[in-house]
Amino acid sequence: MMNKKTGRQTFIFPSEPVITGRGNTAGVKEGEGPLAKYFDHILSDDMYGEKSWEKAESKMLKEAMNKAVARAGLRPEQIDAMLSGDLLNQLIAAGFAARQMDFPFLGLYGACSTMAESLIVGSMAIDAGFAQRVACCVTSHFSTAERQYRTPLELGTQRTPTAQRTVTGAGASVLAGEGIGPRIKSCTIGKVIDYGVKDANNMGAAMAPAAADTIYNYLTDFDVAPDSFDAIVTGDLG
């Protein structure tokens, strides 16, 4: 059997799965930012015509998936599996979207890493021959995340001046075994690194050590230096 692992944390995909379609939906505030021209659809109301923020979040994900599948030139029944998640208990936003999409569904929970996780798992499935076309998706909503993690907006709690804000948006990609588009050649899976940061309004500080460690291990596993790249980009909730 071919060994597809290199170094400590990195896995190679010889078939190089390709991203053949993409779609996204963004919230009102996100639409006011510098990336607005890249969004397929910007909400005029974060409720998105629904009776709850949770229903709006699920609707955003469904719209993003539909756009990605259409851009890939596929019909929904041609998708072998949907890999998706959100920030809510029981993955209800993704689960209810999957119920309407009628895709075989695997729910993922990686918080901010869920999009990367879906691409990793999808690439593994395609590279191993278990699937040919996989929808990789994620969604979040500022108002549902506040209700889950900090304080419900209805309480009117004052936020600290430096508090982060969870994005209101959904993104989807279609991975395929062949086609034209960006290819995924490998992945480096990170570890949980906890330095004991307890400030719920400074999640960036909690996340940064794991991000730095993952980048370090990627460079080590491939025995390359940082200056081998034009740019190394990461992010957190800071």
C-alpha positions in Angstrom: 0.0 0.0 0.0 1.3 3.4 -1.0 2.4 5.6 2.0 0.7 9.0 1.6 2.1 10.5 4.7 5.2 12.6 5.0 6.8 13.9 8.2 4.8 14.2 11.4 1.4 15.7 10.3 1.2 16.0 6.6 -0.7 13.9 4.1 -0.2 13.8 0.3 -2.9 13.4 -2.3 -1.4 11.9 -5.5 -4.6 12.4 -7.4 -4.7 16.1 -6.6 -8.4 16.7 -6.2 -9.6 19.9 -7.9 -12.0 22.6 -6.8 -14.4 22.8 -9.8 -17.1 25.1 -8.3 -17.6 27.6 -5.5 -20.4 29.7 -4.0 -20.9 32.0 -1.1 -23.4 34.2 0.7 -22.4 37.1 3.0 -24.1 39.1 5.7 -24.9 42.8 5.8 -21.8 43.9 7.6 -19.5 41.6 5.6 -20.9 43.3 2.5 -19.7 46.6 3.7 -16.1 45.4 3.8 -13.3 45.3 1.2 -14.2 41.8 0.0 -17.7 42.7 -1.1 -16.9 42.3 -4.8 -16.1 38.6 -4.3 -19.4 37.7 -2.8 -22.1 36.0 -4.9 -24.9 37.4 -2.7 -25.0 39.9 0.1 -28.0 39.9 2.5 -30.0 43.1 2.9 -31.2 41.8 6.3 -29.4 39.3 8.5 -32.7 37.5 9.1 -32.8 36.7 5.4 -36.6 36.7 5.4 -36.8 33.9 8.0 -38.3 33.8 11.5 -35.0 33.1 13.3 -31.3 33.6 12.8 -30.7 29.9 12.8 -33.1 29.4 9.9 -31.4 32.3 8.1 -28.0 30.6 8.6 -29.3 27.3 7.1 -30.8 29.2 4.1 -27.4 30.9 3.5 -25.7 27.5 3.3 -28.2 26.1 1.0 -27.8 29.0 -1.4 -24.0 28.8 -1.3 -24.2 25.1 -2.1 -26.6 25.5 -5.0 -24.2 28.1 -6.5 -21.2 25.9 -6.1 -22.9 22.9 -7.7 -24.2 25.0 -10.6 -20.7 26.5 -11.2 -19.2 23.0 -11.3 -21.7 22.2 -14.1 -23.3 19.4 -12.0 -26.8 18.4 -11.0 -27.4 17.8 -7.3 -27.8 14.1 -7.8 -24.3 13.9 -9.1 -22.8 14.9 -5.7 -21.5 11.8 -3.9 -21.4 13.4 -0.4 -21.8 16.7 1.4 -19.3 17.5 4.1 -20.4 20.5 6.1 -20.7 22.1 9.5 -21.5 25.2 11.5 -21.0 26.6 15.1 -24.3 25.3 16.6 -25.2 22.4 18.8 -26.0 19.3 16.7 -24.9 21.2 13.5 -28.5 22.3 13.0 -27.8 24.9 10.3 -25.9 22.4 8.2 -28.2 19.5 9.1 -31.4 21.3 8.0 -29.7 22.5 4.8 -28.7 18.9 4.1 -32.3 17.7 4.6 -33.4 20.0 1.8 -30.5 19.2 -0.5 -30.9 15.4 -0.4 -27.2 14.7 -0.4 -25.4 11.9 1.6 -24.3 14.0 4.6 -21.3 13.9 7.0 -21.5 16.6 9.6 -18.2 18.2 10.7 -17.3 20.3 13.6 -14.0 22.1 13.6 -15.3 25.6 14.5 -13.1 28.1 12.4 -11.3 25.2 10.8 -14.4 23.5 9.4 -14.0 24.7 5.8 -10.4 23.4 5.8 -11.5 20.2 7.5 -14.2 19.5 4.9 -11.6 20.0 2.1 -9.2 17.6 3.8 -11.8 14.9 4.4 -13.2 15.4 0.9 -9.8 15.2 -0.7 -9.1 12.0 1.3 -12.4 10.4 0.0 -11.6 11.3 -3.6 -8.0 10.3 -3.4 -8.9 6.9 -1.9 -11.5 6.3 -4.6 -14.6 6.5 -2.4 -16.1 9.5 -4.1 -15.7 11.5 -7.3 -17.6 14.7 -6.4 -17.9 16.1 -2.9 -19.6 19.3 -1.7 -17.4 20.9 1.0 -19.3 23.6 2.9 -19.5 25.8 6.1 -21.7 28.5 7.6 -21.8 30.8 10.6 -24.0 33.7 11.7 -23.0 36.4 14.2 -26.3 36.3 16.0 -26.6 32.5 16.4 -22.9 32.4 17.6 -23.5 35.1 20.2 -26.5 33.1 21.5 -24.4 30.0 21.7 -21.0 31.2 23.0 -21.3 34.5 24.7 -24.5 36.5 25.5 -27.7 36.5 23.5 -28.2 39.8 21.6 -31.6 40.2 23.3 -29.8 40.9 26.6 -28.2 44.0 25.2 -24.9 43.2 26.9 -22.1 45.7 26.3 -19.2 44.3 24.3 -15.6 45.1 25.0 -13.9 47.5 22.6 -11.6 44.8 21.2 -14.1 41.9 20.9 -14.0 39.8 17.8 -17.1 39.3 15.6 -18.2 36.0 14.1 -18.8 36.2 10.4 -22.3 36.0 9.0 -21.8 34.0 5.8 -21.7 30.7 4.1 -19.2 29.2 1.7 -19.2 26.1 -0.4 -16.8 24.3 -2.8 -17.2 21.3 -5.1 -14.2 18.9 -5.1 -13.8 16.5 -8.0 -11.4 13.9 -9.1 -10.8 15.7 -12.4 -11.5 19.1 -13.9 -10.0 22.6 -14.1 -9.3 24.7 -11.1 -7.1 24.9 -8.0 -5.8 21.5 -6.9 -5.2 20.2 -3.4 -1.9 18.4 -3.3 -1.5 17.9 0.4 -2.7 18.9 3.9 -1.1 19.4 7.3 -3.5 18.6 10.1 -3.0 20.8 13.2 -3.0 19.8 16.9 -4.9 21.2 19.9 -2.6 23.5 21.7 -4.0 25.1 24.9 -2.1 27.8 26.7 -4.9 28.5 29.1 -6.4 31.7 27.5 -9.7 32.2 29.3 -10.9 35.5 27.8 -14.0 34.8 25.6 -13.5 38.1 23.9 -10.0 37.3 22.8 -10.2 34.0 21.0 -7.5 35.0 18.7 -4.9 34.6 21.5 -6.3 31.1 22.1 -6.0 30.1 18.5 -2.7 31.6 17.4 -0.4 29.0 19.0 -2.0 26.1 17.1 -1.8 28.1 13.9 1.9 28.8 14.3 2.6 25.2 15.2 0.7 23.9 12.1 2.7 26.2 9.8 5.9 25.2 11.5 5.2 21.5 11.1 4.2 22.0 7.4 7.6 23.6 6.8 9.4 20.9 8.7 7.5 18.0 7.1 8.4 19.3 3.6 11.8 20.5 4.7 11.3 23.9 3.1 12.0 27.5 4.4 9.4 30.3 4.8 11.1 32.2 2.0 10.1 29.4 -0.4 6.7 31.1 -0.6 5.5 34.4 -1.9 3.2 34.6 1.1 2.0 32.6 4.1 -1.5 33.5 5.1 -3.4 32.6 8.2 -6.0 34.1 10.5 -7.9 33.8 13.8 -10.7 35.4 15.7 -8.6 38.2 17.1 
